[in-house]
């Protein structure tokens, strides 16, 4: 491999970073959604049903 020149660091273009941005936003939305669910609802685990699934 021959390197002709080294380019300086530059910000990525949207089309280069779109997948990472989308994944980060989905993670943010999921975390916010779960926080709201836990804040507004009581979580109850029915042990007999859980044990029957195993």
PDB file of N, CA, C and O in Angstrom:
ATOM      1  N   UNK A   1       0.854  -1.159   0.000  1.00  0.00           N
ATOM      2  CA  UNK A   1       0.000   0.000   0.000  1.00  0.00           C
ATOM      3  C   UNK A   1       0.904   1.227   0.000  1.00  0.00           C
ATOM      4  O   UNK A   1       1.889   1.286   0.735  1.00  0.00           O
ATOM      5  N   UNK A   2       0.558   2.198  -0.827  1.00  0.00           N
ATOM      6  CA  UNK A   2       1.322   3.442  -0.922  1.00  0.00           C
ATOM      7  C   UNK A   2       0.418   4.580  -0.475  1.00  0.00           C
ATOM      8  O   UNK A   2      -0.688   4.733  -0.993  1.00  0.00           O
ATOM      9  N   UNK A   3       0.878   5.377   0.481  1.00  0.00           N
ATOM     10  CA  UNK A   3       0.113   6.521   0.970  1.00  0.00           C
ATOM     11  C   UNK A   3       0.680   7.769   0.322  1.00  0.00           C
ATOM     12  O   UNK A   3       1.845   8.108   0.532  1.00  0.00           O
ATOM     13  N   UNK A   4      -0.140   8.455  -0.469  1.00  0.00           N
ATOM     14  CA  UNK A   4       0.316   9.660  -1.160  1.00  0.00           C
ATOM     15  C   UNK A   4       0.247  10.890  -0.262  1.00  0.00           C
ATOM     16  O   UNK A   4       1.156  11.720  -0.279  1.00  0.00           O
ATOM     17  N   UNK A   5      -0.839  11.017   0.533  1.00  0.00           N
ATOM     18  CA  UNK A   5      -0.934  12.126   1.473  1.00  0.00           C
ATOM     19  C   UNK A   5      -1.911  11.768   2.587  1.00  0.00           C
ATOM     20  O   UNK A   5      -2.799  10.934   2.409  1.00  0.00           O
ATOM     21  N   UNK A   6      -1.732  12.404   3.728  1.00  0.00           N
ATOM     22  CA  UNK A   6      -2.589  12.171   4.879  1.00  0.00           C
ATOM     23  C   UNK A   6      -3.528  13.360   4.999  1.00  0.00           C
ATOM     24  O   UNK A   6      -3.086  14.508   5.053  1.00  0.00           O
ATOM     25  N   UNK A   7      -4.816  13.083   5.040  1.00  0.00           N
ATOM     26  CA  UNK A   7      -5.817  14.141   5.139  1.00  0.00           C
ATOM     27  C   UNK A   7      -6.074  14.468   6.606  1.00  0.00           C
ATOM     28  O   UNK A   7      -6.017  13.579   7.456  1.00  0.00           O
ATOM     29  N   UNK A   8      -6.357  15.737   6.914  1.00  0.00           N
ATOM     30  CA  UNK A   8      -6.665  16.099   8.304  1.00  0.00           C
ATOM     31  C   UNK A   8      -8.029  15.534   8.706  1.00  0.00           C
ATOM     32  O   UNK A   8      -8.870  15.240   7.856  1.00  0.00           O
ATOM     33  N   UNK A   9      -8.232  15.389  10.029  1.00  0.00           N
ATOM     34  CA  UNK A   9      -9.514  14.901  10.527  1.00  0.00           C
ATOM     35  C   UNK A   9     -10.592  15.927  10.225  1.00  0.00           C
ATOM     36  O   UNK A   9     -10.391  17.128  10.404  1.00  0.00           O
ATOM     37  N   UNK A  10     -11.733  15.443   9.767  1.00  0.00           N
ATOM     38  CA  UNK A  10     -12.876  16.313   9.483  1.00  0.00           C
ATOM     39  C   UNK A  10     -14.133  15.644  10.013  1.00  0.00           C
ATOM     40  O   UNK A  10     -14.168  14.422  10.159  1.00  0.00           O
ATOM     41  N   UNK A  11     -15.170  16.432  10.303  1.00  0.00           N
ATOM     42  CA  UNK A  11     -16.439  15.818  10.731  1.00  0.00           C
ATOM     43  C   UNK A  11     -17.008  14.943   9.617  1.00  0.00           C
ATOM     44  O   UNK A  11     -16.834  15.222   8.431  1.00  0.00           O
ATOM     45  N   UNK A  12     -17.689  13.882  10.028  1.00  0.00           N
ATOM     46  CA  UNK A  12     -18.308  12.996   9.042  1.00  0.00           C
ATOM     47  C   UNK A  12     -19.516  13.682   8.413  1.00  0.00           C
ATOM     48  O   UNK A  12     -20.184  14.505   9.039  1.00  0.00           O
ATOM     49  N   UNK A  13     -19.772  13.328   7.182  1.00  0.00           N
ATOM     50  CA  UNK A  13     -20.976  13.809   6.510  1.00  0.00           C
ATOM     51  C   UNK A  13     -22.169  13.025   7.027  1.00  0.00           C
ATOM     52  O   UNK A  13     -22.006  11.947   7.597  1.00  0.00           O
ATOM     53  N   UNK A  14     -23.373  13.562   6.831  1.00  0.00           N
ATOM     54  CA  UNK A  14     -24.578  12.901   7.332  1.00  0.00           C
ATOM     55  C   UNK A  14     -24.723  11.499   6.766  1.00  0.00           C
ATOM     56  O   UNK A  14     -25.069  10.571   7.497  1.00  0.00           O
ATOM     57  N   UNK A  15     -24.464  11.332   5.482  1.00  0.00           N
ATOM     58  CA  UNK A  15     -24.632   9.991   4.899  1.00  0.00           C
ATOM     59  C   UNK A  15     -23.613   8.991   5.457  1.00  0.00           C
ATOM     60  O   UNK A  15     -23.850   7.785   5.388  1.00  0.00           O
ATOM     61  N   UNK A  16     -22.495   9.456   6.003  1.00  0.00           N
ATOM     62  CA  UNK A  16     -21.510   8.571   6.618  1.00  0.00           C
ATOM     63  C   UNK A  16     -21.887   8.224   8.061  1.00  0.00           C
ATOM     64  O   UNK A  16     -21.551   7.143   8.546  1.00  0.00           O
ATOM     65  N   UNK A  17     -22.579   9.130   8.744  1.00  0.00           N
ATOM     66  CA  UNK A  17     -22.897   8.947  10.156  1.00  0.00           C
ATOM     67  C   UNK A  17     -24.363   8.616  10.401  1.00  0.00           C
ATOM     68  O   UNK A  17     -24.772   8.469  11.553  1.00  0.00           O
ATOM     69  N   UNK A  18     -25.156   8.496   9.351  1.00  0.00           N
ATOM     70  CA  UNK A  18     -26.601   8.322   9.492  1.00  0.00           C
ATOM     71  C   UNK A  18     -26.967   7.094  10.321  1.00  0.00           C
ATOM     72  O   UNK A  18     -27.860   7.169  11.165  1.00  0.00           O
ATOM     73  N   UNK A  19     -26.301   5.977  10.099  1.00  0.00           N
ATOM     74  CA  UNK A  19     -26.606   4.752  10.846  1.00  0.00           C
ATOM     75  C   UNK A  19     -26.335   4.908  12.332  1.00  0.00           C
ATOM     76  O   UNK A  19     -27.134   4.473  13.160  1.00  0.00           O
ATOM     77  N   UNK A  20     -25.209   5.529  12.675  1.00  0.00           N
ATOM     78  CA  UNK A  20     -24.866   5.724  14.088  1.00  0.00           C
ATOM     79  C   UNK A  20     -25.828   6.698  14.758  1.00  0.00           C
ATOM     80  O   UNK A  20     -26.215   6.502  15.910  1.00  0.00           O
ATOM     81  N   UNK A  21     -26.211   7.747  14.037  1.00  0.00           N
ATOM     82  CA  UNK A  21     -27.148   8.732  14.587  1.00  0.00           C
ATOM     83  C   UNK A  21     -28.506   8.082  14.829  1.00  0.00           C
ATOM     84  O   UNK A  21     -29.121   8.296  15.873  1.00  0.00           O
ATOM     85  N   UNK A  22     -28.968   7.301  13.878  1.00  0.00           N
ATOM     86  CA  UNK A  22     -30.257   6.618  14.002  1.00  0.00           C
ATOM     87  C   UNK A  22     -30.242   5.644  15.186  1.00  0.00           C
ATOM     88  O   UNK A  22     -31.196   5.598  15.962  1.00  0.00           O
ATOM     89  N   UNK A  23     -29.176   4.876  15.323  1.00  0.00           N
ATOM     90  CA  UNK A  23     -29.076   3.917  16.431  1.00  0.00           C
ATOM     91  C   UNK A  23     -29.055   4.637  17.777  1.00  0.00           C
ATOM     92  O   UNK A  23     -29.719   4.204  18.719  1.00  0.00           O
ATOM     93  N   UNK A  24     -28.306   5.720  17.876  1.00  0.00           N
ATOM     94  CA  UNK A  24     -28.259   6.479  19.129  1.00  0.00           C
ATOM     95  C   UNK A  24     -29.621   7.058  19.473  1.00  0.00           C
ATOM     96  O   UNK A  24     -30.021   7.045  20.637  1.00  0.00           O
ATOM     97  N   UNK A  25     -30.343   7.569  18.472  1.00  0.00           N
ATOM     98  CA  UNK A  25     -31.666   8.144  18.723  1.00  0.00           C
ATOM     99  C   UNK A  25     -32.650   7.066  19.158  1.00  0.00           C
ATOM    100  O   UNK A  25     -33.463   7.299  20.053  1.00  0.00           O
ATOM    101  N   UNK A  26     -32.589   5.884  18.536  1.00  0.00           N
ATOM    102  CA  UNK A  26     -33.464   4.782  18.936  1.00  0.00           C
ATOM    103  C   UNK A  26     -33.172   4.355  20.370  1.00  0.00           C
ATOM    104  O   UNK A  26     -34.098   4.071  21.129  1.00  0.00           O
ATOM    105  N   UNK A  27     -31.895   4.306  20.749  1.00  0.00           N
ATOM    106  CA  UNK A  27     -31.531   3.962  22.128  1.00  0.00           C
ATOM    107  C   UNK A  27     -32.061   5.002  23.105  1.00  0.00           C
ATOM    108  O   UNK A  27     -32.547   4.655  24.181  1.00  0.00           O
ATOM    109  N   UNK A  28     -31.971   6.276  22.734  1.00  0.00           N
ATOM    110  CA  UNK A  28     -32.497   7.351  23.572  1.00  0.00           C
ATOM    111  C   UNK A  28     -34.002   7.203  23.753  1.00  0.00           C
ATOM    112  O   UNK A  28     -34.507   7.302  24.872  1.00  0.00           O
ATOM    113  N   UNK A  29     -34.721   6.968  22.656  1.00  0.00           N
ATOM    114  CA  UNK A  29     -36.177   6.822  22.728  1.00  0.00           C
ATOM    115  C   UNK A  29     -36.570   5.620  23.578  1.00  0.00           C
ATOM    116  O   UNK A  29     -37.509   5.705  24.369  1.00  0.00           O
ATOM    117  N   UNK A  30     -35.861   4.496  23.426  1.00  0.00           N
ATOM    118  CA  UNK A  30     -36.182   3.303  24.207  1.00  0.00           C
ATOM    119  C   UNK A  30     -35.940   3.548  25.697  1.00  0.00           C
ATOM    120  O   UNK A  30     -36.756   3.156  26.531  1.00  0.00           O
ATOM    121  N   UNK A  31     -34.829   4.192  26.030  1.00  0.00           N
ATOM    122  CA  UNK A  31     -34.531   4.479  27.438  1.00  0.00           C
ATOM    123  C   UNK A  31     -35.580   5.405  28.035  1.00  0.00           C
ATOM    124  O   UNK A  31     -36.023   5.195  29.165  1.00  0.00           O
ATOM    125  N   UNK A  32     -35.981   6.428  27.287  1.00  0.00           N
ATOM    126  CA  UNK A  32     -37.007   7.364  27.746  1.00  0.00           C
ATOM    127  C   UNK A  32     -38.350   6.660  27.906  1.00  0.00           C
ATOM    128  O   UNK A  32     -39.069   6.907  28.874  1.00  0.00           O
ATOM    129  N   UNK A  33     -38.690   5.786  26.965  1.00  0.00           N
ATOM    130  CA  UNK A  33     -39.940   5.032  27.010  1.00  0.00           C
ATOM    131  C   UNK A  33     -39.990   4.137  28.251  1.00  0.00           C
ATOM    132  O   UNK A  33     -40.996   4.104  28.960  1.00  0.00           O
ATOM    133  N   UNK A  34     -38.886   3.404  28.507  1.00  0.00           N
ATOM    134  CA  UNK A  34     -38.845   2.524  29.673  1.00  0.00           C
ATOM    135  C   UNK A  34     -38.912   3.312  30.975  1.00  0.00           C
ATOM    136  O   UNK A  34     -39.550   2.871  31.931  1.00  0.00           O
ATOM    137  N   UNK A  35     -38.267   4.462  31.022  1.00  0.00           N
ATOM    138  CA  UNK A  35     -38.323   5.312  32.217  1.00  0.00           C
ATOM    139  C   UNK A  35     -39.748   5.754  32.485  1.00  0.00           C
ATOM    140  O   UNK A  35     -40.200   5.720  33.630  1.00  0.00           O
ATOM    141  N   UNK A  36     -40.462   6.168  31.451  1.00  0.00           N
ATOM    142  CA  UNK A  36     -41.851   6.598  31.614  1.00  0.00           C
ATOM    143  C   UNK A  36     -42.752   5.445  32.036  1.00  0.00           C
ATOM    144  O   UNK A  36     -43.647   5.630  32.860  1.00  0.00           O
ATOM    145  N   UNK A  37     -42.528   4.272  31.488  1.00  0.00           N
ATOM    146  CA  UNK A  37     -43.328   3.103  31.875  1.00  0.00           C
ATOM    147  C   UNK A  37     -43.118   2.796  33.353  1.00  0.00           C
ATOM    148  O   UNK A  37     -44.076   2.580  34.095  1.00  0.00           O
ATOM    149  N   UNK A  38     -41.847   2.779  33.776  1.00  0.00           N
ATOM    150  CA  UNK A  38     -41.548   2.457  35.179  1.00  0.00           C
ATOM    151  C   UNK A  38     -42.093   3.514  36.128  1.00  0.00           C
ATOM    152  O   UNK A  38     -42.481   3.196  37.252  1.00  0.00           O
ATOM    153  N   UNK A  39     -42.127   4.751  35.692  1.00  0.00           N
ATOM    154  CA  UNK A  39     -42.607   5.842  36.534  1.00  0.00           C
ATOM    155  C   UNK A  39     -44.128   5.800  36.665  1.00  0.00           C
ATOM    156  O   UNK A  39     -44.662   6.127  37.725  1.00  0.00           O
ATOM    157  N   UNK A  40     -44.825   5.406  35.616  1.00  0.00           N
ATOM    158  CA  UNK A  40     -46.288   5.496  35.591  1.00  0.00           C
ATOM    159  C   UNK A  40     -47.007   4.186  35.884  1.00  0.00           C
ATOM    160  O   UNK A  40     -48.224   4.186  36.070  1.00  0.00           O
ATOM    161  N   UNK A  41     -46.281   3.065  35.928  1.00  0.00           N
ATOM    162  CA  UNK A  41     -46.934   1.767  36.111  1.00  0.00           C
ATOM    163  C   UNK A  41     -46.181   0.937  37.139  1.00  0.00           C
ATOM    164  O   UNK A  41     -44.971   1.077  37.316  1.00  0.00           O
ATOM    165  N   UNK A  42     -46.926   0.073  37.808  1.00  0.00           N
ATOM    166  CA  UNK A  42     -46.334  -0.855  38.764  1.00  0.00           C
ATOM    167  C   UNK A  42     -45.990  -2.148  38.039  1.00  0.00           C
ATOM    168  O   UNK A  42     -46.805  -2.693  37.295  1.00  0.00           O
ATOM    169  N   UNK A  43     -44.777  -2.628  38.266  1.00  0.00           N
ATOM    170  CA  UNK A  43     -44.342  -3.868  37.634  1.00  0.00           C
ATOM    171  C   UNK A  43     -44.596  -5.015  38.603  1.00  0.00           C
ATOM    172  O   UNK A  43     -44.157  -4.986  39.752  1.00  0.00           O
ATOM    173  N   UNK A  44     -45.310  -6.021  38.119  1.00  0.00           N
ATOM    174  CA  UNK A  44     -45.651  -7.167  38.948  1.00  0.00           C
ATOM    175  C   UNK A  44     -45.254  -8.439  38.204  1.00  0.00           C
ATOM    176  O   UNK A  44     -45.703  -8.674  37.082  1.00  0.00           O
ATOM    177  N   UNK A  45     -44.420  -9.251  38.825  1.00  0.00           N
ATOM    178  CA  UNK A  45     -43.993 -10.512  38.224  1.00  0.00           C
ATOM    179  C   UNK A  45     -44.762 -11.642  38.887  1.00  0.00           C
ATOM    180  O   UNK A  45     -44.706 -11.815  40.105  1.00  0.00           O
ATOM    181  N   UNK A  46     -45.470 -12.398  38.088  1.00  0.00           N
ATOM    182  CA  UNK A  46     -46.214 -13.552  38.595  1.00  0.00           C
ATOM    183  C   UNK A  46     -45.283 -14.751  38.509  1.00  0.00           C
ATOM    184  O   UNK A  46     -45.031 -15.287  37.430  1.00  0.00           O
ATOM    185  N   UNK A  47     -44.775 -15.165  39.677  1.00  0.00           N
ATOM    186  CA  UNK A  47     -43.762 -16.205  39.757  1.00  0.00           C
ATOM    187  C   UNK A  47     -44.239 -17.537  39.167  1.00  0.00           C
ATOM    188  O   UNK A  47     -43.461 -18.239  38.521  1.00  0.00           O
ATOM    189  N   UNK A  48     -45.502 -17.885  39.383  1.00  0.00           N
ATOM    190  CA  UNK A  48     -45.993 -19.173  38.859  1.00  0.00           C
ATOM    191  C   UNK A  48     -45.999 -19.186  37.333  1.00  0.00           C
ATOM    192  O   UNK A  48     -45.672 -20.203  36.722  1.00  0.00           O
ATOM    193  N   UNK A  49     -46.363 -18.081  36.723  1.00  0.00           N
ATOM    194  CA  UNK A  49     -46.355 -18.005  35.255  1.00  0.00           C
ATOM    195  C   UNK A  49     -44.919 -18.004  34.749  1.00  0.00           C
ATOM    196  O   UNK A  49     -44.612 -18.676  33.764  1.00  0.00           O
ATOM    197  N   UNK A  50     -44.037 -17.258  35.409  1.00  0.00           N
ATOM    198  CA  UNK A  50     -42.638 -17.213  35.019  1.00  0.00           C
ATOM    199  C   UNK A  50     -42.006 -18.606  35.086  1.00  0.00           C
ATOM    200  O   UNK A  50     -41.285 -19.006  34.172  1.00  0.00           O
ATOM    201  N   UNK A  51     -42.268 -19.320  36.136  1.00  0.00           N
ATOM    202  CA  UNK A  51     -41.696 -20.657  36.298  1.00  0.00           C
ATOM    203  C   UNK A  51     -42.276 -21.655  35.300  1.00  0.00           C
ATOM    204  O   UNK A  51     -41.596 -22.610  34.926  1.00  0.00           O
ATOM    205  N   UNK A  52     -43.516 -21.452  34.864  1.00  0.00           N
ATOM    206  CA  UNK A  52     -44.105 -22.373  33.893  1.00  0.00           C
ATOM    207  C   UNK A  52     -43.530 -22.181  32.510  1.00  0.00           C
ATOM    208  O   UNK A  52     -43.587 -23.096  31.688  1.00  0.00           O
ATOM    209  N   UNK A  53     -42.977 -21.011  32.231  1.00  0.00           N
ATOM    210  CA  UNK A  53     -42.397 -20.737  30.915  1.00  0.00           C
ATOM    211  C   UNK A  53     -41.024 -21.389  30.777  1.00  0.00           C
ATOM    212  O   UNK A  53     -40.636 -21.795  29.682  1.00  0.00           O
ATOM    213  N   UNK A  54     -40.294 -21.489  31.878  1.00  0.00           N
ATOM    214  CA  UNK A  54     -38.940 -22.046  31.829  1.00  0.00           C
ATOM    215  C   UNK A  54     -38.949 -23.447  31.427  1.00  0.00           C
ATOM    216  O   UNK A  54     -37.892 -24.070  31.335  1.00  0.00           O
TER     217      UNK A  54
END
